[in-house]
Amino acid sequence: MGKKTLPIIIIAVLAVAVAVIVLLVYNSKSSKISRLEKFTAQVEQEYSNYSESDLEEAKAQFEKCVAAVEAEDLNGEERAKVNQLKGECKGYFVQARANQIIQNFENELNDAGDEVKGVIESMM
């Protein structure tokens, strides 16, 4: 080996080592829980503006995050934290869906316009 190949080999070995460390940290249990926390915070900020497709996409991403975390061997404190985050997300999803139902109802009501007025008047 020449003097020029030794630094290249050292750099290559260091790059592989760094890549392995990054991969291990990214796939660690605490990292997965942290990603679920960040996702929950994002949902909290955005759920009131979700369209039906946004909600379905968020639910799919939520399921992936939860599956990744629950594949880990969680201790009691971690399990409690994950369950809390799951509950928060599901609560936001329910609120998003309720907002959609109310908005759809209001749209239908506005579209019905005079017909609804006529029905209401006939009932009185």
MMTF fields as JSON, N, C-alpha, C and O atoms, coordinates in Angstrom:
{
  "mmtfVersion": "1.0.0",
  "mmtfProducer": "UNKNOWN",
  "numBonds": 495,
  "numAtoms": 496,
  "numGroups": 124,
  "numChains": 1,
  "numModels": 1,
  "chainsPerModel": [1],
  "groupsPerChain": [124],
  "chainIdList": ["A"],
  "bondAtomList": [4, 2, 8, 6, 12, 10, 16, 14, 20, 18, 24, 22, 28, 26, 32, 30, 36, 34, 40, 38, 44, 42, 48, 46, 52, 50, 56, 54, 60, 58, 64, 62, 68, 66, 72, 70, 76, 74, 80, 78, 84, 82, 88, 86, 92, 90, 96, 94, 100, 98, 104, 102, 108, 106, 112, 110, 116, 114, 120, 118, 124, 122, 128, 126, 132, 130, 136, 134, 140, 138, 144, 142, 148, 146, 152, 150, 156, 154, 160, 158, 164, 162, 168, 166, 172, 170, 176, 174, 180, 178, 184, 182, 188, 186, 192, 190, 196, 194, 200, 198, 204, 202, 208, 206, 212, 210, 216, 214, 220, 218, 224, 222, 228, 226, 232, 230, 236, 234, 240, 238, 244, 242, 248, 246, 252, 250, 256, 254, 260, 258, 264, 262, 268, 266, 272, 270, 276, 274, 280, 278, 284, 282, 288, 286, 292, 290, 296, 294, 300, 298, 304, 302, 308, 306, 312, 310, 316, 314, 320, 318, 324, 322, 328, 326, 332, 330, 336, 334, 340, 338, 344, 342, 348, 346, 352, 350, 356, 354, 360, 358, 364, 362, 368, 366, 372, 370, 376, 374, 380, 378, 384, 382, 388, 386, 392, 390, 396, 394, 400, 398, 404, 402, 408, 406, 412, 410, 416, 414, 420, 418, 424, 422, 428, 426, 432, 430, 436, 434, 440, 438, 444, 442, 448, 446, 452, 450, 456, 454, 460, 458, 464, 462, 468, 466, 472, 470, 476, 474, 480, 478, 484, 482, 488, 486, 492, 490],
  "bondOrderList": [1, 1, 1, 1, 1, 1, 1, 1, 1, 1, 1, 1, 1, 1, 1, 1, 1, 1, 1, 1, 1, 1, 1, 1, 1, 1, 1, 1, 1, 1, 1, 1, 1, 1, 1, 1, 1, 1, 1, 1, 1, 1, 1, 1, 1, 1, 1, 1, 1, 1, 1, 1, 1, 1, 1, 1, 1, 1, 1, 1, 1, 1, 1, 1, 1, 1, 1, 1, 1, 1, 1, 1, 1, 1, 1, 1, 1, 1, 1, 1, 1, 1, 1, 1, 1, 1, 1, 1, 1, 1, 1, 1, 1, 1, 1, 1, 1, 1, 1, 1, 1, 1, 1, 1, 1, 1, 1, 1, 1, 1, 1, 1, 1, 1, 1, 1, 1, 1, 1, 1, 1, 1, 1],
  "groupList": [{"groupName": "MET", "atomNameList": ["N", "CA", "C", "O"], "elementList": ["N", "C", "C", "O"], "formalChargeList": [0, 0, 0, 0], "bondAtomList": [1, 0, 2, 1, 3, 2], "bondOrderList": [1, 1, 2], "singleLetterCode": "M", "chemCompType": "L-PEPTIDE LINKING"}, {"groupName": "GLY", "atomNameList": ["N", "CA", "C", "O"], "elementList": ["N", "C", "C", "O"], "formalChargeList": [0, 0, 0, 0], "bondAtomList": [1, 0, 2, 1, 3, 2], "bondOrderList": [1, 1, 2], "singleLetterCode": "G", "chemCompType": "PEPTIDE LINKING"}, {"groupName": "LYS", "atomNameList": ["N", "CA", "C", "O"], "elementList": ["N", "C", "C", "O"], "formalChargeList": [0, 0, 0, 0], "bondAtomList": [1, 0, 2, 1, 3, 2], "bondOrderList": [1, 1, 2], "singleLetterCode": "K", "chemCompType": "L-PEPTIDE LINKING"}, {"groupName": "THR", "atomNameList": ["N", "CA", "C", "O"], "elementList": ["N", "C", "C", "O"], "formalChargeList": [0, 0, 0, 0], "bondAtomList": [1, 0, 2, 1, 3, 2], "bondOrderList": [1, 1, 2], "singleLetterCode": "T", "chemCompType": "L-PEPTIDE LINKING"}, {"groupName": "LEU", "atomNameList": ["N", "CA", "C", "O"], "elementList": ["N", "C", "C", "O"], "formalChargeList": [0, 0, 0, 0], "bondAtomList": [1, 0, 2, 1, 3, 2], "bondOrderList": [1, 1, 2], "singleLetterCode": "L", "chemCompType": "L-PEPTIDE LINKING"}, {"groupName": "PRO", "atomNameList": ["N", "CA", "C", "O"], "elementList": ["N", "C", "C", "O"], "formalChargeList": [0, 0, 0, 0], "bondAtomList": [1, 0, 2, 1, 3, 2], "bondOrderList": [1, 1, 2], "singleLetterCode": "P", "chemCompType": "L-PEPTIDE LINKING"}, {"groupName": "ILE", "atomNameList": ["N", "CA", "C", "O"], "elementList": ["N", "C", "C", "O"], "formalChargeList": [0, 0, 0, 0], "bondAtomList": [1, 0, 2, 1, 3, 2], "bondOrderList": [1, 1, 2], "singleLetterCode": "I", "chemCompType": "L-PEPTIDE LINKING"}, {"groupName": "ALA", "atomNameList": ["N", "CA", "C", "O"], "elementList": ["N", "C", "C", "O"], "formalChargeList": [0, 0, 0, 0], "bondAtomList": [1, 0, 2, 1, 3, 2], "bondOrderList": [1, 1, 2], "singleLetterCode": "A", "chemCompType": "L-PEPTIDE LINKING"}, {"groupName": "VAL", "atomNameList": ["N", "CA", "C", "O"], "elementList": ["N", "C", "C", "O"], "formalChargeList": [0, 0, 0, 0], "bondAtomList": [1, 0, 2, 1, 3, 2], "bondOrderList": [1, 1, 2], "singleLetterCode": "V", "chemCompType": "L-PEPTIDE LINKING"}, {"groupName": "TYR", "atomNameList": ["N", "CA", "C", "O"], "elementList": ["N", "C", "C", "O"], "formalChargeList": [0, 0, 0, 0], "bondAtomList": [1, 0, 2, 1, 3, 2], "bondOrderList": [1, 1, 2], "singleLetterCode": "Y", "chemCompType": "L-PEPTIDE LINKING"}, {"groupName": "ASN", "atomNameList": ["N", "CA", "C", "O"], "elementList": ["N", "C", "C", "O"], "formalChargeList": [0, 0, 0, 0], "bondAtomList": [1, 0, 2, 1, 3, 2], "bondOrderList": [1, 1, 2], "singleLetterCode": "N", "chemCompType": "L-PEPTIDE LINKING"}, {"groupName": "SER", "atomNameList": ["N", "CA", "C", "O"], "elementList": ["N", "C", "C", "O"], "formalChargeList": [0, 0, 0, 0], "bondAtomList": [1, 0, 2, 1, 3, 2], "bondOrderList": [1, 1, 2], "singleLetterCode": "S", "chemCompType": "L-PEPTIDE LINKING"}, {"groupName": "ARG", "atomNameList": ["N", "CA", "C", "O"], "elementList": ["N", "C", "C", "O"], "formalChargeList": [0, 0, 0, 0], "bondAtomList": [1, 0, 2, 1, 3, 2], "bondOrderList": [1, 1, 2], "singleLetterCode": "R", "chemCompType": "L-PEPTIDE LINKING"}, {"groupName": "GLU", "atomNameList": ["N", "CA", "C", "O"], "elementList": ["N", "C", "C", "O"], "formalChargeList": [0, 0, 0, 0], "bondAtomList": [1, 0, 2, 1, 3, 2], "bondOrderList": [1, 1, 2], "singleLetterCode": "E", "chemCompType": "L-PEPTIDE LINKING"}, {"groupName": "PHE", "atomNameList": ["N", "CA", "C", "O"], "elementList": ["N", "C", "C", "O"], "formalChargeList": [0, 0, 0, 0], "bondAtomList": [1, 0, 2, 1, 3, 2], "bondOrderList": [1, 1, 2], "singleLetterCode": "F", "chemCompType": "L-PEPTIDE LINKING"}, {"groupName": "GLN", "atomNameList": ["N", "CA", "C", "O"], "elementList": ["N", "C", "C", "O"], "formalChargeList": [0, 0, 0, 0], "bondAtomList": [1, 0, 2, 1, 3, 2], "bondOrderList": [1, 1, 2], "singleLetterCode": "Q", "chemCompType": "L-PEPTIDE LINKING"}, {"groupName": "ASP", "atomNameList": ["N", "CA", "C", "O"], "elementList": ["N", "C", "C", "O"], "formalChargeList": [0, 0, 0, 0], "bondAtomList": [1, 0, 2, 1, 3, 2], "bondOrderList": [1, 1, 2], "singleLetterCode": "D", "chemCompType": "L-PEPTIDE LINKING"}, {"groupName": "CYS", "atomNameList": ["N", "CA", "C", "O"], "elementList": ["N", "C", "C", "O"], "formalChargeList": [0, 0, 0, 0], "bondAtomList": [1, 0, 2, 1, 3, 2], "bondOrderList": [1, 1, 2], "singleLetterCode": "C", "chemCompType": "L-PEPTIDE LINKING"}],
  "groupTypeList": [0, 1, 2, 2, 3, 4, 5, 6, 6, 6, 6, 7, 8, 4, 7, 8, 7, 8, 7, 8, 6, 8, 4, 4, 8, 9, 10, 11, 2, 11, 11, 2, 6, 11, 12, 4, 13, 2, 14, 3, 7, 15, 8, 13, 15, 13, 9, 11, 10, 9, 11, 13, 11, 16, 4, 13, 13, 7, 2, 7, 15, 14, 13, 2, 17, 8, 7, 7, 8, 13, 7, 13, 16, 4, 10, 1, 13, 13, 12, 7, 2, 8, 10, 15, 4, 2, 1, 13, 17, 2, 1, 9, 14, 8, 15, 7, 12, 7, 10, 15, 6, 6, 15, 10, 14, 13, 10, 13, 4, 10, 16, 7, 1, 16, 13, 8, 2, 1, 8, 6, 13, 11, 0, 0],
  "groupIdList": [1, 2, 3, 4, 5, 6, 7, 8, 9, 10, 11, 12, 13, 14, 15, 16, 17, 18, 19, 20, 21, 22, 23, 24, 25, 26, 27, 28, 29, 30, 31, 32, 33, 34, 35, 36, 37, 38, 39, 40, 41, 42, 43, 44, 45, 46, 47, 48, 49, 50, 51, 52, 53, 54, 55, 56, 57, 58, 59, 60, 61, 62, 63, 64, 65, 66, 67, 68, 69, 70, 71, 72, 73, 74, 75, 76, 77, 78, 79, 80, 81, 82, 83, 84, 85, 86, 87, 88, 89, 90, 91, 92, 93, 94, 95, 96, 97, 98, 99, 100, 101, 102, 103, 104, 105, 106, 107, 108, 109, 110, 111, 112, 113, 114, 115, 116, 117, 118, 119, 120, 121, 122, 123, 124],
  "secStructList": [7, 7, 6, 6, 2, 2, 2, 2, 2, 2, 2, 2, 2, 2, 2, 2, 2, 2, 2, 2, 2, 2, 2, 2, 2, 2, 6, 1, 2, 2, 2, 2, 2, 2, 2, 2, 2, 2, 2, 2, 2, 2, 2, 2, 2, 2, 4, 4, 4, 7, 7, 2, 2, 2, 2, 2, 2, 2, 2, 2, 2, 2, 2, 2, 2, 2, 2, 2, 2, 2, 6, 1, 7, 7, 7, 2, 2, 2, 2, 2, 2, 2, 2, 2, 2, 2, 2, 2, 2, 2, 2, 2, 2, 2, 2, 2, 2, 2, 2, 2, 2, 2, 2, 2, 2, 2, 2, 2, 2, 2, 2, 2, 6, 2, 2, 2, 2, 2, 2, 2, 2, 2, 2, 7],
  "xCoordList": [0.836, 0.0, 0.884, 1.92, 0.43, 1.182, 0.705, -0.281, 1.427, 1.08, -0.262, -0.922, -0.666, -1.92, -3.147, -4.222, -3.017, -4.178, -4.523, -5.686, -3.572, -3.839, -4.841, -5.788, -4.689, -5.695, -7.077, -8.09, -7.131, -8.422, -9.106, -10.318, -8.356, -8.917, -9.404, -10.479, -8.623, -9.025, -10.3, -11.201, -10.394, -11.59, -12.791, -13.884, -12.604, -13.698, -14.191, -15.398, -13.276, -13.64, -14.374, -15.375, -13.895, -14.561, -15.959, -16.896, -16.103, -17.412, -18.396, -19.553, -17.949, -18.813, -19.182, -20.333, -18.224, -18.486, -19.518, -20.438, -19.358, -20.305, -21.693, -22.69, -21.768, -23.047, -23.731, -24.941, -22.983, -23.537, -24.051, -25.136, -23.286, -23.711, -24.986, -25.91, -25.043, -26.232, -27.435, -28.523, -27.25, -28.343, -28.828, -30.032, -27.902, -28.288, -29.038, -30.03, -28.569, -29.238, -30.626, -31.593, -30.73, -32.002, -33.023, -34.216, -32.572, -33.471, -33.588, -34.167, -33.046, -33.118, -34.535, -35.351, -34.792, -36.104, -36.443, -37.557, -35.505, -35.776, -36.009, -36.808, -35.325, -35.521, -36.919, -37.563, -37.382, -38.725, -39.794, -40.786, -39.599, -40.547, -40.518, -41.563, -39.34, -39.19, -39.907, -40.548, -39.797, -40.502, -42.016, -42.729, -42.509, -43.941, -44.35, -45.431, -43.499, -43.778, -43.859, -44.776, -42.906, -42.892, -44.103, -44.705, -44.453, -45.627, -46.888, -47.734, -47.017, -48.179, -48.265, -49.348, -47.129, -47.102, -47.516, -48.218, -47.089, -47.458, -48.964, -49.616, -49.506, -50.949, -51.723, -52.739, -51.245, -51.91, -51.996, -53.008, -50.949, -50.911, -51.786, -52.312, -51.947, -52.546, -53.93, -54.599, -54.376, -55.594, -56.821, -57.696, -56.901, -58.103, -58.218, -59.286, -57.133, -57.157, -57.111, -56.975, -57.221, -57.119, -58.305, -59.459, -57.998, -59.028, -59.196, -58.468, -60.148, -60.334, -59.086, -58.699, -58.455, -57.243, -56.082, -55.267, -55.989, -54.943, -55.102, -54.125, -56.344, -56.611, -56.22, -55.597, -56.574, -56.218, -54.702, -54.164, -54.027, -52.566, -51.931, -50.98, -52.459, -51.938, -52.165, -51.294, -53.333, -53.614, -52.644, -52.174, -52.347, -51.414, -50.013, -49.326, -49.602, -48.276, -48.242, -47.239, -49.336, -49.455, -49.297, -48.567, -49.978, -49.896, -48.462, -48.014, -47.752, -46.358, -45.487, -44.658, -45.678, -44.895, -45.166, -44.245, -46.44, -46.824, -46.27, -45.753, -46.381, -45.871, -44.371, -43.877, -43.649, -42.196, -41.865, -40.958, -42.583, -42.32, -42.722, -41.992, -43.878, -44.366, -43.595, -43.757, -42.763, -41.899, -40.747, -40.072, -40.535, -39.465, -39.934, -41.131, -38.974, -39.259, -39.323, -38.295, -40.524, -40.702, -40.836, -41.477, -40.216, -40.42, -41.727, -42.393, -42.093, -43.381, -43.532, -44.589, -42.497, -42.542, -42.661, -43.423, -41.91, -41.965, -43.328, -43.887, -43.861, -45.185, -46.245, -47.129, -46.155, -47.109, -47.011, -48.033, -45.797, -45.59, -46.177, -46.854, -45.914, -46.429, -47.955, -48.595, -48.537, -50.0, -50.599, -51.655, -49.926, -50.387, -50.373, -51.341, -49.279, -49.163, -50.196, -50.777, -50.425, -51.443, -52.818, -53.579, -53.131, -54.414, -54.574, -55.644, -53.506, -53.571, -53.833, -54.707, -53.073, -53.243, -54.652, -55.293, -55.126, -56.472, -57.516, -58.506, -57.309, -58.217, -58.229, -59.288, -57.048, -56.97, -57.629, -58.276, -57.464, -58.09, -59.618, -60.302, -60.138, -61.588, -62.07, -63.105, -61.316, -61.702, -61.653, -62.52, -60.636, -60.534, -61.727, -62.304, -62.099, -63.251, -64.544, -65.407, -64.682, -65.873, -65.947, -67.023, -64.816, -64.792, -65.252, -65.994, -64.812, -65.204, -66.702, -67.356, -67.245, -68.683, -69.488, -70.474, -69.072, -69.769, -69.685, -70.678, -68.5, -68.331, -69.2, -69.836, -69.229, -70.081, -71.559, -72.317, -71.955, -73.345, -73.684, -74.729, -72.785, -73.023, -73.093, -73.923, -72.219, -72.249, -73.565, -74.171, -73.998, -75.264, -76.425, -77.346, -76.37, -77.419, -77.468, -78.551, -76.33, -76.272, -76.764, -77.455, -76.409, -76.852, -78.371, -79.012, -78.928, -80.37, -81.154, -82.255, -80.568, -81.118, -82.612, -83.127, -83.314, -84.756, -85.552, -86.599, -85.063, -85.781, -85.842, -86.88, -84.713, -84.676, -85.599, -86.327, -85.561, -86.466, -87.914, -88.708, -88.246, -89.612, -89.975, -91.09, -89.057, -89.298, -89.493, -90.405, -88.637, -88.722, -90.042, -90.714, -90.414, -91.661, -92.859, -93.824, -92.805, -93.935, -94.031, -95.112, -92.925, -92.932, -93.446, -93.865, -93.413, -93.874, -95.313, -95.948],
  "yCoordList": [-1.174, 0.0, 1.242, 1.305, 2.218, 3.453, 4.44, 4.218, 5.518, 6.565, 7.219, 7.752, 7.187, 7.835, 6.979, 7.527, 5.665, 4.801, 4.679, 4.445, 4.828, 4.699, 5.759, 5.391, 7.045, 8.023, 7.75, 7.992, 7.26, 6.952, 5.815, 5.858, 4.809, 3.674, 4.134, 3.732, 4.968, 5.48, 6.305, 6.159, 7.159, 7.974, 7.086, 7.337, 6.059, 5.147, 4.41, 4.282, 3.929, 3.218, 4.158, 3.768, 5.386, 6.36, 6.697, 6.833, 6.833, 7.125, 5.998, 6.25, 4.772, 3.617, 3.588, 3.322, 3.857, 3.861, 4.934, 4.681, 6.123, 7.203, 6.819, 7.056, 6.239, 5.828, 4.79, 4.864, 3.841, 2.811, 3.447, 3.106, 4.36, 5.027, 5.829, 5.769, 6.573, 7.362, 6.442, 6.742, 5.34, 4.393, 3.803, 3.661, 3.46, 2.909, 3.927, 3.59, 5.169, 6.216, 6.484, 6.625, 6.555, 6.831, 5.741, 6.024, 4.518, 3.398, 3.041, 2.011, 3.88, 3.579, 3.793, 4.489, 3.181, 3.277, 4.728, 5.18, 5.449, 6.837, 7.713, 8.648, 7.417, 8.173, 7.928, 8.856, 6.704, 6.38, 7.058, 7.556, 7.081, 7.764, 9.261, 9.911, 9.801, 11.218, 11.57, 12.617, 10.7, 10.944, 10.941, 11.737, 10.051, 10.024, 11.31, 11.843, 11.805, 13.068, 14.223, 15.042, 14.286, 15.36, 15.262, 16.275, 14.044, 13.852, 14.323, 14.99, 13.983, 14.388, 15.913, 16.485, 16.561, 18.03, 18.626, 19.636, 18.014, 18.489, 18.337, 19.243, 17.194, 16.958, 17.981, 18.509, 18.258, 19.236, 20.602, 21.295, 20.977, 22.274, 22.32, 23.378, 21.184, 21.187, 20.551, 20.731, 19.813, 19.008, 19.825, 19.328, 21.055, 21.847, 22.236, 22.653, 22.103, 22.434, 21.194, 21.321, 20.009, 18.787, 18.62, 18.8, 18.275, 17.805, 16.308, 15.736, 15.689, 14.248, 13.477, 12.524, 13.88, 13.18, 13.45, 12.558, 14.67, 14.978, 14.094, 13.579, 13.933, 13.113, 11.665, 11.039, 11.13, 9.744, 9.568, 8.566, 10.538, 10.49, 10.557, 9.831, 11.429, 11.549, 10.258, 9.822, 9.65, 8.384, 7.286, 6.498, 7.236, 6.224, 6.451, 5.503, 7.702, 8.017, 7.689, 7.19, 7.972, 7.658, 6.162, 5.742, 5.363, 3.91, 3.414, 2.513, 3.993, 3.611, 3.964, 3.163, 5.164, 5.597, 4.687, 4.259, 4.404, 3.571, 2.15, 1.568, 1.604, 0.251, 0.181, -0.798, 1.21, 1.233, 1.288, 0.593, 2.098, 2.231, 0.961, 0.486, 0.41, -0.756, -2.026, -3.04, -1.985, -3.125, -3.214, -4.239, -2.142, -2.089, -2.699, -2.825, -3.066, -3.572, -2.364, -1.901, -1.86, -0.643, -0.948, -1.924, -0.09, -0.231, 0.469, 1.03, 0.444, 0.998, 2.475, 2.91, 3.252, 4.694, 4.995, 5.871, 4.266, 4.459, 4.062, 4.755, 2.958, 2.494, 3.538, 3.819, 4.11, 5.138, 6.361, 6.925, 6.771, 7.925, 7.66, 8.517, 6.47, 6.105, 6.08, 6.583, 5.509, 5.456, 6.856, 7.124, 7.752, 9.134, 9.792, 10.445, 9.62, 10.208, 9.621, 10.342, 8.314, 7.684, 8.283, 8.582, 8.456, 9.033, 10.454, 10.832, 11.249, 12.63, 12.652, 13.378, 11.854, 11.83, 11.397, 12.024, 10.346, 9.869, 10.923, 11.062, 11.666, 12.753, 13.839, 14.349, 14.189, 15.196, 14.681, 15.442, 13.393, 12.818, 12.888, 13.193, 12.605, 12.676, 14.116, 14.359, 15.063, 16.473, 16.903, 17.641, 16.437, 16.771, 16.222, 16.91, 14.993, 14.371, 15.093, 15.294, 15.483, 16.225, 17.561, 17.974, 18.232, 19.495, 19.274, 20.086, 18.178, 17.866, 17.606, 18.066, 16.877, 16.575, 17.859, 18.058, 18.725, 19.996, 20.847, 21.439, 20.905, 21.687, 21.125, 21.888, 19.804, 19.186, 19.478, 19.738, 19.431, 19.723, 21.168, 21.446, 22.087, 23.5, 23.725, 24.495, 23.052, 23.182, 22.671, 23.312, 21.517, 20.956, 21.865, 22.073, 22.398, 23.301, 24.553, 24.996, 25.119, 26.299, 25.975, 26.78, 24.796, 24.393, 24.214, 24.507, 23.732, 23.492, 24.809, 24.921, 25.797, 27.146, 27.239, 26.968, 27.624, 27.875, 26.63, 26.721, 25.469, 24.232, 24.039, 23.662, 24.3, 24.136, 25.159, 24.837, 26.367, 27.384, 26.929, 27.078, 26.38, 25.9, 24.771, 24.734, 23.855, 22.745, 23.269, 22.843, 24.191, 24.749, 25.491, 25.327, 26.293, 27.028, 26.085, 26.352, 24.992, 24.058, 23.317, 22.872, 23.18, 22.478, 23.371, 22.886, 24.674, 25.596, 25.852, 26.6],
  "zCoordList": [0.0, 0.0, 0.0, 0.662, -0.769, -0.846, 0.199, 0.901, 0.276, 1.241, 0.908, 1.8, -0.338, -0.738, -0.422, -0.175, -0.424, -0.186, 1.294, 1.624, 2.183, 3.619, 4.106, 4.802, 3.782, 4.228, 3.624, 4.28, 2.408, 1.782, 2.515, 2.728, 2.899, 3.64, 5.012, 5.457, 5.675, 6.995, 6.879, 7.705, 5.881, 5.672, 5.376, 5.884, 4.565, 4.231, 5.469, 5.674, 6.289, 7.522, 8.467, 9.07, 8.605, 9.47, 8.949, 9.736, 7.637, 7.055, 7.326, 7.662, 7.184, 7.464, 8.945, 9.288, 9.818, 11.257, 11.62, 12.397, 11.056, 11.324, 10.804, 11.486, 9.624, 9.057, 9.949, 10.161, 10.463, 11.35, 12.637, 13.109, 13.199, 14.435, 14.205, 15.016, 13.115, 12.795, 12.62, 13.112, 11.932, 11.72, 13.036, 13.247, 13.921, 15.218, 16.062, 16.708, 16.061, 16.836, 16.256, 17.005, 14.931, 14.279, 14.585, 14.705, 14.711, 14.96, 16.438, 16.783, 17.307, 18.727, 19.253, 18.648, 20.379, 21.009, 21.35, 21.087, 21.925, 22.314, 21.088, 21.134, 20.008, 18.769, 18.209, 17.722, 18.276, 17.777, 18.621, 18.087, 19.928, 20.813, 20.53, 20.506, 20.319, 20.001, 18.693, 18.597, 17.693, 16.425, 16.64, 16.031, 17.503, 17.807, 18.536, 18.286, 19.427, 20.12, 19.127, 19.193, 18.217, 17.22, 16.3, 15.942, 15.923, 15.065, 15.791, 15.194, 17.066, 17.853, 17.933, 17.807, 18.141, 18.193, 16.848, 16.804, 15.773, 14.432, 14.213, 13.695, 14.609, 14.46, 15.287, 14.834, 16.492, 17.363, 16.675, 16.785, 15.98, 15.309, 14.055, 13.709, 13.373, 12.044, 11.932, 10.915, 12.95, 12.79, 12.416, 11.708, 12.872, 12.604, 11.132, 10.682, 10.388, 8.96, 8.066, 6.849, 8.644, 7.851, 6.908, 7.295, 5.677, 4.755, 5.034, 5.845, 4.364, 4.56, 4.155, 4.831, 3.059, 2.616, 3.561, 3.8, 4.107, 5.086, 6.32, 6.864, 6.746, 7.929, 7.68, 8.537, 6.532, 6.218, 6.149, 6.619, 5.567, 5.474, 6.863, 7.149, 7.724, 9.088, 9.867, 10.62, 9.685, 10.378, 9.927, 10.748, 8.635, 8.121, 8.686, 9.065, 8.738, 9.293, 10.785, 11.296, 11.471, 12.896, 13.13, 14.028, 12.324, 12.468, 12.269, 12.977, 11.32, 11.087, 12.287, 12.718, 12.821, 13.991, 15.189, 15.884, 15.412, 16.555, 16.389, 17.342, 15.189, 14.955, 15.202, 15.76, 14.789, 14.998, 16.483, 16.942, 17.229, 18.669, 19.401, 20.271, 19.055, 19.778, 19.448, 20.127, 18.421, 18.115, 19.117, 19.211, 19.853, 20.845, 22.167, 22.423, 22.986, 24.326, 25.257, 25.752, 25.492, 26.27, 27.749, 28.14, 28.582, 30.021, 30.393, 29.523, 31.646, 32.077, 31.786, 31.327, 32.044, 31.805, 30.309, 29.9, 29.512, 28.057, 27.515, 26.665, 27.998, 27.572, 27.915, 27.106, 29.113, 29.528, 28.618, 28.227, 28.28, 27.406, 26.021, 25.452, 25.483, 24.16, 24.186, 23.263, 25.22, 25.324, 25.423, 24.848, 26.153, 26.253, 24.874, 24.484, 24.139, 22.801, 21.845, 21.035, 21.941, 21.101, 21.394, 20.474, 22.671, 23.058, 22.557, 22.079, 22.665, 22.179, 20.675, 20.201, 19.93, 18.473, 18.099, 17.256, 18.711, 18.396, 18.732, 18.014, 19.811, 20.165, 19.099, 18.733, 18.604, 17.535, 16.259, 15.54, 15.98, 14.787, 14.893, 13.916, 16.082, 16.292, 16.116, 15.495, 16.662, 16.512, 15.047, 14.581, 14.326, 12.899, 12.146, 11.304, 12.44, 11.767, 12.136, 11.282, 13.398, 13.824, 13.091, 12.658, 12.951, 12.199, 10.764, 10.21, 10.168, 8.79, 8.699, 7.763, 9.655, 9.659, 9.798, 9.089, 10.705, 10.903, 9.642, 9.218, 9.046, 7.825, 6.695, 5.967, 6.546, 5.517, 5.765, 4.832, 7.035, 7.388, 7.04, 6.452, 7.409, 7.094, 5.587, 5.104, 4.851, 3.385, 2.814, 1.955, 3.294, 2.826, 3.2, 2.41, 4.403, 4.863, 3.999, 3.616, 3.693, 2.828, 1.427, 0.803, 0.935, -0.395, -0.445, -1.455, 0.654, 0.686, 0.757, 0.217, 1.432, 1.49, 1.68, 2.765, 0.621, 0.681, 1.033, 1.675, 0.616, 0.941, 2.442, 2.986, 3.118, 4.577, 5.236, 6.175, 4.747, 5.302, 5.173, 6.102, 4.021, 3.812, 4.756, 5.276, 4.983, 5.907, 7.319, 8.028, 7.722, 9.08, 9.251, 10.269, 8.282, 8.363, 8.42, 9.137, 7.677, 7.688, 9.008, 9.391, 9.699, 10.986, 12.104, 13.156, 11.872, 12.921, 12.667, 13.41]
}
